[in-house]
């Protein structure tokens, strides 16, 4: 099992070696308060995976651990991808543009707002490899065009 997981990670890293972009990614953990939602800060499993997937986690600029980020900081960062780890709470990609100012975000404009299974980002198990692959497929789908 370990060999299989290692091979999958190596394959993804090899595919990513040709990428030239590192888009801004906002990962939402909990938007109970949409003006101050929780996200992944520096040092979290999700931050590590976003970086491995050649994305830039905008939550890393806020602090370490699971942190709150202001809606203003999200708007200024203008993420190219929004990943909703809080879909279990009823948050949908369709609800994101209804937040004040969010309809103008690149992620919204380009249809890059996606539900994401938070179990693949926050649990230190072999599922992290699945999370890494899911991130790569969303952020850099071009590396799978064979």
C-alpha positions as CSV (number, residue, x, y, z in Angstrom):
1,X,0.0,0.0,0.0
2,X,2.8,2.4,0.9
3,X,4.5,1.7,-2.4
4,X,1.3,2.4,-4.3
5,X,0.7,5.7,-2.5
6,X,4.3,6.8,-3.1
7,X,4.1,6.0,-6.8
8,X,0.9,8.1,-7.1
9,X,2.6,11.0,-5.4
10,X,5.7,10.7,-7.6
11,X,3.5,10.5,-10.7
12,X,1.7,13.7,-9.7
13,X,4.9,15.5,-8.9
14,X,6.3,14.5,-12.3
15,X,3.2,15.8,-14.0
16,X,3.4,19.1,-12.1
17,X,7.0,19.6,-13.1
18,X,5.9,21.1,-16.4
19,X,3.5,23.7,-14.8
20,X,4.4,27.3,-15.1
21,X,1.7,28.8,-12.9
22,X,0.9,28.8,-9.2
23,X,-2.6,30.1,-8.9
24,X,-4.0,31.7,-5.7
25,X,-6.3,29.2,-3.9
26,X,-8.8,30.0,-1.1
27,X,-9.9,26.9,0.9
28,X,-13.0,27.5,3.0
29,X,-13.4,25.5,6.2
30,X,-16.4,27.2,7.7
31,X,-18.3,30.3,6.5
32,X,-20.9,30.4,9.3
33,X,-19.8,34.1,9.4
34,X,-19.1,34.8,5.7
35,X,-17.4,38.1,6.6
36,X,-14.8,36.2,8.7
37,X,-14.7,32.6,7.5
38,X,-12.2,29.9,8.6
39,X,-9.5,28.8,6.3
40,X,-6.3,26.8,6.2
41,X,-3.3,28.7,7.6
42,X,0.4,27.9,7.4
43,X,1.5,24.6,8.7
44,X,-1.8,22.7,8.1
45,X,-2.1,19.5,6.1
46,X,-4.2,21.5,3.6
47,X,-1.6,24.3,3.2
48,X,1.1,21.7,2.5
49,X,-1.1,19.9,-0.1
50,X,-2.1,23.2,-1.8
51,X,1.6,24.0,-2.1
52,X,2.5,20.5,-3.3
53,X,-0.2,20.9,-6.0
54,X,1.5,24.1,-7.2
55,X,-1.1,26.5,-5.8
56,X,-0.6,29.4,-3.4
57,X,-2.8,29.1,-0.3
58,X,-4.1,32.7,0.5
59,X,-4.8,31.6,4.1
60,X,-1.1,31.2,4.7
61,X,-0.7,35.0,4.8
62,X,-3.1,35.2,7.8
63,X,-1.3,32.9,10.2
64,X,-0.7,29.4,11.4
65,X,-3.2,26.6,11.9
66,X,-6.9,27.0,11.2
67,X,-7.5,30.7,11.0
68,X,-10.2,33.3,10.2
69,X,-9.6,35.5,7.2
70,X,-11.5,38.6,6.5
71,X,-13.7,38.8,3.4
72,X,-11.7,41.9,2.5
73,X,-8.5,39.9,2.5
74,X,-10.1,37.3,0.2
75,X,-11.3,40.0,-2.2
76,X,-7.9,41.6,-2.3
77,X,-6.2,38.2,-2.9
78,X,-8.6,37.6,-5.7
79,X,-8.3,33.8,-5.7
80,X,-8.3,31.9,-9.0
81,X,-9.8,28.9,-7.2
82,X,-12.2,28.6,-4.3
83,X,-12.5,25.2,-2.7
84,X,-15.5,24.7,-0.4
85,X,-14.6,22.2,2.4
86,X,-17.8,23.3,4.2
87,X,-20.2,21.8,1.7
88,X,-21.3,19.5,4.5
89,X,-22.9,22.7,6.1
90,X,-24.9,23.5,3.0
91,X,-22.5,25.9,1.4
92,X,-22.6,25.6,-2.4
93,X,-20.7,27.0,-5.3
94,X,-23.9,28.8,-6.3
95,X,-24.1,30.6,-3.0
96,X,-20.6,32.1,-3.2
97,X,-21.3,34.8,-5.7
98,X,-24.2,36.1,-3.5
99,X,-21.6,37.3,-0.9
100,X,-20.9,41.0,-1.2
101,X,-18.2,41.6,-3.8
102,X,-17.5,38.0,-4.5
103,X,-19.1,37.9,-7.9
104,X,-16.1,39.8,-9.2
105,X,-13.5,37.3,-8.0
106,X,-11.6,35.5,-10.7
107,X,-12.6,32.1,-9.3
108,X,-16.3,33.0,-9.6
109,X,-15.9,34.7,-13.0
110,X,-14.1,31.6,-14.4
111,X,-16.3,28.9,-12.8
112,X,-13.6,27.8,-10.5
113,X,-15.6,27.4,-7.3
114,X,-15.7,23.8,-6.3
115,X,-17.0,21.6,-3.5
116,X,-14.2,19.7,-1.8
117,X,-14.3,16.7,0.5
118,X,-12.7,18.1,3.6
119,X,-11.8,14.6,4.8
120,X,-9.2,14.6,2.0
121,X,-7.5,17.7,3.4
122,X,-7.7,17.6,7.2
123,X,-7.2,14.0,8.3
124,X,-3.6,12.6,8.5
125,X,-4.3,9.4,6.7
126,X,-3.5,7.9,3.3
127,X,-6.5,10.0,2.2
128,X,-4.1,12.9,1.9
129,X,-2.8,11.4,-1.3
130,X,-6.3,11.4,-2.6
131,X,-6.6,15.0,-1.6
132,X,-3.3,15.9,-3.3
133,X,-4.6,14.3,-6.5
134,X,-8.0,16.0,-6.3
135,X,-6.2,19.3,-5.8
136,X,-4.0,18.8,-8.9
137,X,-7.0,17.8,-11.0
138,X,-8.8,21.0,-10.0
139,X,-5.9,23.5,-10.0
140,X,-3.9,22.0,-12.9
141,X,-6.2,19.9,-15.1
142,X,-3.8,20.5,-18.0
143,X,-1.3,18.0,-16.6
144,X,-3.8,15.2,-17.2
145,X,-4.2,15.9,-20.9
146,X,-2.3,13.1,-22.5
